Amino acid sequence: MEMSVEIVAHAPAFAMVAETGADVAAREALLDRAMGPMRRKKSSEKLRRGRRPSEGLAFVARDASGGVAGTVRLWDVRLGEGGRAALLLGPLAVDPSLKNAGIGSALMRHAVAEAARLGHAAILLVGDAPYYGRFGFSAARTGSLAMPGPYERHRLLALELVEGALDGAQGTLKAAGRKLKAQATMAA
Ligand SMILES: CC(C)(COP(=O)(O)OP(=O)(O)OC[C@H]1O[C@@H](n2cnc3c(N)ncnc32)[C@H](O)[C@@H]1OP(=O)(O)O)[C@@H](O)C(=O)NCCC(=O)NCCS
């Protein structure tokens, strides 16, 4: 069999870039591969369904040939009824064949930096503290917050982008993102 590519001794370059409409099918297929079909049953999904990601905060890790190697998005939420604004991060996923190459970390750092640049105050997520701790996330400030559905309390993590942003924050997270439907009815 003819080899058409050189053997790559180190990880090829991936670019962390804004997701485009052309990436949606590849992103969904990647999420199914990385997380399985139960991903749609998560409590986080309740806060995402029918909404668009926060403006400018949907990213893919793009490989040299334009393919999607990883994905992360952030969503607008409110902390409690009428509460303060924050972001919910997720899902974060990397193609299973490319795990442990630093792509997840690069996506996380890019997402956090962009959220801070856009003036957001705090990011929440449901995930493994041993992974997300390296990016500054912890459960220290989420004790009075709750997801709208079943979740493991110790996995609700937060990162303040503005110091003190989560002081006194309490209540159940509510979806606050732009609705998908609004796009279609805008012209009416
Ligand atoms: C979790 C995930 C996004 C990490 O992406 P990645 O590109 O493989 O990760 P990175 O290369 O940036 O980091 C790898 C490091 O994270 C560690 N790590 C990965 N998942 C971890 C977890 N769940 N808990 C603790 N550490 C974890 C690895 O052991 C490795 O550690 P090392 O740096 O000490 O060697 C990816 O494995 C994935 O898509 N998993 C399936 C979907 C998923 O679980 N998403 C997160 C939902 S909470």
The ligand as an SDF file (V2000), in Angstrom:
LIG
                    3D

 48 50  0  0  0  0  0  0  0  0999 V2000
  -11.7500   15.6020   28.4610 C   0  0  0  0  0  0  0  0  0  0  0  0
  -11.1880   15.9980   27.0970 C   0  0  0  0  0  0  0  0  0  0  0  0
  -11.9320   17.1990   26.5630 C   0  0  0  0  0  0  0  0  0  0  0  0
   -9.6990   16.3610   27.2980 C   0  0  0  0  0  0  0  0  0  0  0  0
   -9.1430   16.7870   26.0700 O   0  0  0  0  0  0  0  0  0  0  0  0
   -7.6540   16.3620   25.6470 P   0  0  0  0  0  0  0  0  0  0  0  0
   -7.2950   17.1440   24.4550 O   0  0  0  0  0  0  0  0  0  0  0  0
   -7.5760   14.8860   25.5650 O   0  0  0  0  0  0  0  0  0  0  0  0
   -6.8590   16.8600   26.9430 O   0  0  0  0  0  0  0  0  0  0  0  0
   -5.4550   17.5630   27.0310 P   0  0  0  0  0  0  0  0  0  0  0  0
   -4.5160   16.9060   26.0680 O   0  0  0  0  0  0  0  0  0  0  0  0
   -5.5910   19.0170   26.9840 O   0  0  0  0  0  0  0  0  0  0  0  0
   -5.0550   17.1910   28.5200 O   0  0  0  0  0  0  0  0  0  0  0  0
   -4.7040   15.8830   28.8200 C   0  0  0  0  0  0  0  0  0  0  0  0
   -4.5240   15.7690   30.3070 C   0  0  0  0  0  0  0  0  0  0  0  0
   -5.7970   15.8330   30.9560 O   0  0  0  0  0  0  0  0  0  0  0  0
   -6.0070   14.6660   31.7120 C   0  0  0  0  0  0  0  0  0  0  0  0
   -7.4360   14.3560   31.7140 N   0  0  0  0  0  0  0  0  0  0  0  0
   -8.2320   14.1090   30.6660 C   0  0  0  0  0  0  0  0  0  0  0  0
   -9.4850   13.8740   31.0890 N   0  0  0  0  0  0  0  0  0  0  0  0
   -9.4660   13.9630   32.4270 C   0  0  0  0  0  0  0  0  0  0  0  0
  -10.4380   13.8110   33.4340 C   0  0  0  0  0  0  0  0  0  0  0  0
  -11.7050   13.5160   33.1520 N   0  0  0  0  0  0  0  0  0  0  0  0
  -10.0490   13.9740   34.7220 N   0  0  0  0  0  0  0  0  0  0  0  0
   -8.7770   14.2760   35.0360 C   0  0  0  0  0  0  0  0  0  0  0  0
   -7.8130   14.4340   34.1220 N   0  0  0  0  0  0  0  0  0  0  0  0
   -8.1560   14.2810   32.8350 C   0  0  0  0  0  0  0  0  0  0  0  0
   -5.1730   13.6140   31.0200 C   0  0  0  0  0  0  0  0  0  0  0  0
   -4.8830   12.5730   31.8970 O   0  0  0  0  0  0  0  0  0  0  0  0
   -3.9230   14.4250   30.6710 C   0  0  0  0  0  0  0  0  0  0  0  0
   -3.1500   14.6090   31.8370 O   0  0  0  0  0  0  0  0  0  0  0  0
   -1.5860   14.9780   31.7660 P   0  0  0  0  0  0  0  0  0  0  0  0
   -1.5040   16.3490   31.1790 O   0  0  0  0  0  0  0  0  0  0  0  0
   -1.1750   14.9600   33.1920 O   0  0  0  0  0  0  0  0  0  0  0  0
   -0.9810   13.9390   30.9080 O   0  0  0  0  0  0  0  0  0  0  0  0
  -11.2540   14.8320   26.0810 C   0  0  0  0  0  0  0  0  0  0  0  0
  -10.5480   13.7350   26.5710 O   0  0  0  0  0  0  0  0  0  0  0  0
  -12.6600   14.3950   25.7130 C   0  0  0  0  0  0  0  0  0  0  0  0
  -13.2230   14.8610   24.7510 O   0  0  0  0  0  0  0  0  0  0  0  0
  -13.2530   13.4540   26.4830 N   0  0  0  0  0  0  0  0  0  0  0  0
  -14.5830   12.9450   26.2120 C   0  0  0  0  0  0  0  0  0  0  0  0
  -15.6240   13.9910   26.4290 C   0  0  0  0  0  0  0  0  0  0  0  0
  -15.5850   14.5530   27.8270 C   0  0  0  0  0  0  0  0  0  0  0  0
  -15.4660   13.8060   28.7880 O   0  0  0  0  0  0  0  0  0  0  0  0
  -15.6810   15.8880   27.9300 N   0  0  0  0  0  0  0  0  0  0  0  0
  -15.6110   16.5800   29.1840 C   0  0  0  0  0  0  0  0  0  0  0  0
  -16.9470   16.5500   29.8270 C   0  0  0  0  0  0  0  0  0  0  0  0
  -16.7710   16.9750   31.5340 S   0  0  0  0  0  0  0  0  0  0  0  0
  1  2  1  0
  2  3  1  0
  2  4  1  0
  2 36  1  0
  4  5  1  0
  5  6  1  0
  6  7  2  0
  6  8  1  0
  6  9  1  0
  9 10  1  0
 10 11  2  0
 10 12  1  0
 10 13  1  0
 13 14  1  0
 14 15  1  0
 15 16  1  0
 15 30  1  0
 16 17  1  0
 17 18  1  0
 17 28  1  0
 18 19  1  0
 18 27  1  0
 19 20  2  0
 20 21  1  0
 21 22  1  0
 21 27  2  0
 22 23  1  0
 22 24  2  0
 24 25  1  0
 25 26  2  0
 26 27  1  0
 28 29  1  0
 28 30  1  0
 30 31  1  0
 31 32  1  0
 32 33  2  0
 32 34  1  0
 32 35  1  0
 36 37  1  0
 36 38  1  0
 38 39  2  0
 38 40  1  0
 40 41  1  0
 41 42  1  0
 42 43  1  0
 43 44  2  0
 43 45  1  0
 45 46  1  0
 46 47  1  0
 47 48  1  0
M  END
$$$$
